[in-house]
Amino acid sequence: MKKINIFLKDITESGGGERVCVNLANAFSKKYEVEIFSFYKSFEQPAYELYKNIKISYLSNQNFYHANKIKKIFLKTFYRYFLSLLIILKFKN
């Protein structure tokens, strides 16, 4: 079975990006193995309901808004760089 990885800043927050991520993950999970990588974990559970077969991995258990300013700038820059690198590698071929 093919695998789909979805990267998101914080799956536990409630917003438009999180809702789109959950909707895509639920739709893809019918034919693919789906894993969501969340850079942060602000709350205990995701804001929107995910199917049971979707795996969530948290890269940091710390809330993004409680990080100090230098760490925030670094992590935000790293997140943007990492995301753009994934897009470049995906569409390079």
SVG drawing of the C-alpha trace seen along z (x, -y; Angstrom):
<svg xmlns="http://www.w3.org/2000/svg" viewBox="-15 -37 32 39">
<polyline fill="none" stroke="black" stroke-width="0.4" points="0.0,0.0 1.3,-3.4 1.9,-6.0 1.0,-9.6 2.6,-12.0 1.0,-15.3 3.0,-18.0 1.3,-20.7 2.3,-23.3 -0.2,-22.1 -3.0,-19.6 -4.5,-20.2 -5.5,-23.8 -8.8,-24.7 -8.4,-26.6 -8.8,-26.3 -5.5,-24.6 -6.2,-22.0 -9.7,-21.3 -8.4,-20.8 -5.6,-18.6 -8.1,-16.4 -10.5,-16.2 -7.7,-15.2 -6.3,-12.7 -9.7,-11.1 -10.3,-11.0 -6.9,-9.5 -7.0,-6.9 -9.6,-4.9 -6.9,-3.9 -3.6,-4.9 -1.7,-4.6 -1.8,-8.2 0.4,-9.8 0.2,-13.4 3.4,-15.0 2.5,-17.9 5.4,-20.2 3.6,-21.2 1.1,-19.9 -0.9,-22.6 -3.8,-20.4 -4.3,-16.8 -6.6,-15.9 -6.8,-17.1 -9.6,-19.8 -11.3,-17.8 -12.2,-14.1 -9.7,-11.8 -10.4,-8.2 -8.8,-5.6 -6.3,-4.3 -4.6,-7.7 -1.3,-7.9 -0.3,-11.2 3.3,-12.0 4.3,-15.1 7.7,-16.5 7.5,-18.6 5.1,-18.3 5.5,-22.0 2.9,-24.6 4.2,-27.0 3.0,-30.1 4.9,-29.2 8.3,-29.0 10.7,-31.8 11.1,-34.4 14.4,-33.1 13.1,-29.5 9.9,-30.7 11.8,-32.5 14.0,-29.5 11.2,-26.9 9.0,-29.1 11.9,-29.5 12.8,-25.8 9.1,-24.9 8.9,-27.1 12.3,-25.9 11.3,-22.2 8.0,-22.6 9.4,-24.4 12.1,-21.7 9.5,-19.0 7.5,-20.8 10.7,-21.3 11.6,-17.6 8.1,-16.4 7.8,-18.4 11.4,-18.3 10.8,-15.2"/>
</svg>
